[in-house]
Amino acid sequence: MIYVEEIAASILLLLWVVFVITFLTKNLYRVMVKRGLEHYVAVYYNRKVIHILTGGLCAALVPVVFKSFILPLSMSLLLAAFLLYNHRKAKIMRWFQTEDNTYEVSFCIMWGLIISLGWILGDGDFRIGIMPVIFMSVGDAITGIVRNAIYKRRTKSWWGNLAMAVFSINVGIIVGVAGVIAGAVASLVEHLEFKIIDDNVLVPATSFLVLLLAKMLAPWSLAL
């Protein structure tokens, strides 16, 4: 059953996401370019800002305002379809989208999918799905911001992964020993790069698997 409060929350969160991707980061892009940052550097910063302000914030609010995964999943798939449509019609929002990849689409899909699986398989422990999404949204954003600040281009760097590990391991403590391990694993696999799978899939999938296995095989490793 879907409650009126959930629908209202969905509308507000969706409006917030639209505001961030169509107004806030668009103007932030203009400011960064005006201050001398190259196009792709500004775009990469904006992608990480969106990760934190939309993916991270909304994920943290999910267990507070929703009573089921249905609306969060629906919102994520709706946004994924919208962003993919822009790519297909060559109408990308150039201040954060790029022609060469659709990573923001996989981000939306994995956001909704992992939260939903955590809700279904976590037996009421929403952290099983929320925590991997936080690693993807905020942890991965931190590593990207650090790399962008150092190298001024999209590249892999252990400095970025170290920054992500500091965040993810400390946040993972909320879940217990399993959360610390999941945060460390997420920070490690983010450094890996494959042509057929991006880290918006790899980070939440691997950390979710760690937490799910911990719940099934070593429940003592999850803090109450």
Backbone hydrogen bonds, N-H to C=O, Kabsch-Sander energy under -0.5 kcal/mol:
donor,donor_aa,acceptor,acceptor_aa,energy
7,I,3,Y,-1.8
8,A,4,V,-2.5
9,A,5,E,-2.3
10,S,6,E,-2.5
11,I,7,I,-2.2
12,L,8,A,-2.3
13,L,9,A,-2.7
14,L,10,S,-2.5
15,L,11,I,-2.4
16,W,12,L,-2.0
17,V,13,L,-2.4
18,V,14,L,-2.5
19,F,15,L,-2.4
20,V,16,W,-2.4
21,I,17,V,-2.5
22,T,18,V,-2.2
23,F,19,F,-1.9
24,L,19,F,-2.3
25,T,20,V,-2.5
27,N,23,F,-2.2
28,L,24,L,-2.2
29,Y,25,T,-2.4
30,R,26,K,-1.5
31,V,27,N,-2.0
32,M,28,L,-2.5
33,V,29,Y,-2.7
34,K,30,R,-2.3
35,R,31,V,-1.5
36,G,33,V,-1.7
37,L,32,M,-2.3
42,A,38,E,-2.4
43,V,39,H,-2.5
44,Y,40,Y,-2.2
45,Y,41,V,-2.1
46,N,42,A,-2.4
47,R,43,V,-2.1
48,K,44,Y,-1.5
49,V,45,Y,-2.2
50,I,46,N,-2.5
51,H,47,R,-2.0
52,I,48,K,-2.0
53,L,49,V,-2.8
54,T,50,I,-2.2
55,G,50,I,-1.2
56,G,51,H,-2.3
57,L,52,I,-1.6
58,C,54,T,-2.3
59,A,55,G,-1.7
60,A,56,G,-2.0
61,L,57,L,-1.3
62,V,58,C,-1.3
64,V,61,L,-1.0
65,V,61,L,-2.3
66,F,62,V,-2.3
73,L,69,F,-2.5
74,S,70,I,-2.3
75,M,71,L,-2.7
76,S,72,P,-2.2
77,L,73,L,-2.2
78,L,74,S,-2.2
79,L,75,M,-2.4
80,A,76,S,-2.2
81,A,77,L,-2.4
82,F,78,L,-2.1
83,L,79,L,-2.5
84,L,80,A,-2.4
85,Y,81,A,-2.3
86,N,82,F,-1.7
87,H,83,L,-1.4
88,R,84,L,-2.5
89,K,85,Y,-2.2
90,A,87,H,-1.3
91,K,86,N,-3.3
94,R,92,I,-1.2
96,F,93,M,-2.4
97,Q,93,M,-3.0
101,N,98,T,-0.7
105,V,102,T,-1.2
106,S,102,T,-1.5
107,F,103,Y,-2.1
108,C,104,E,-1.6
109,I,105,V,-2.2
110,M,106,S,-2.7
111,W,107,F,-2.2
112,G,108,C,-1.9
113,L,109,I,-2.6
114,I,110,M,-2.6
115,I,111,W,-1.5
116,S,112,G,-2.0
117,L,113,L,-2.7
118,G,114,I,-2.5
119,W,115,I,-2.0
120,I,116,S,-2.3
121,L,117,L,-3.2
122,G,118,G,-1.7
124,G,119,W,-0.6
125,D,122,G,-1.8
126,F,124,G,-1.3
128,I,125,D,-1.7
129,G,126,F,-1.2
130,I,126,F,-2.6
131,M,127,R,-2.2
133,V,129,G,-1.1
134,I,130,I,-2.1
135,F,131,M,-2.3
136,M,132,P,-2.1
137,S,133,V,-3.0
138,V,134,I,-2.7
139,G,134,I,-1.6
140,D,135,F,-2.0
142,I,138,V,-2.4
143,T,139,G,-2.0
144,G,140,D,-2.0
145,I,141,A,-2.5
146,V,142,I,-2.4
147,R,143,T,-2.2
148,N,144,G,-2.6
149,A,145,I,-2.2
150,I,146,V,-1.8
151,Y,147,R,-3.1
152,K,147,R,-0.5
152,K,148,N,-1.6
155,T,153,R,-0.7
161,N,157,S,-1.6
162,L,158,W,-2.4
163,A,159,W,-1.9
164,M,160,G,-2.2
165,A,161,N,-2.5
166,V,162,L,-2.2
167,F,163,A,-1.7
168,S,164,M,-3.3
169,I,165,A,-2.6
170,N,166,V,-1.2
171,V,167,F,-2.5
172,G,168,S,-2.7
173,I,169,I,-0.9
174,I,171,V,-1.8
175,V,172,G,-1.8
176,G,172,G,-0.8
176,G,173,I,-0.6
178,A,221,S,-2.5
180,V,176,G,-1.8
181,I,177,V,-2.3
182,A,178,A,-2.7
183,G,179,G,-2.4
184,A,180,V,-2.1
185,V,181,I,-2.8
186,A,182,A,-2.6
187,S,183,G,-1.9
188,L,184,A,-1.7
189,V,185,V,-2.9
190,E,186,A,-1.4
191,H,188,L,-1.3
192,L,189,V,-1.2
194,F,197,I,-0.9
201,V,198,D,-1.9
202,L,198,D,-2.1
203,V,199,D,-2.0
205,A,201,V,-1.9
206,T,202,L,-2.3
207,S,203,V,-1.9
208,F,204,P,-2.1
209,L,205,A,-2.0
210,V,206,T,-2.0
211,L,207,S,-2.1
212,L,208,F,-2.7
213,L,209,L,-2.6
214,A,210,V,-2.0
215,K,211,L,-2.1
216,M,212,L,-1.9
217,L,213,L,-3.3
218,A,213,L,-0.6
218,A,214,A,-1.9
221,S,218,A,-2.6
222,L,219,P,-1.7
223,A,175,V,-2.8
223,A,221,S,-0.6
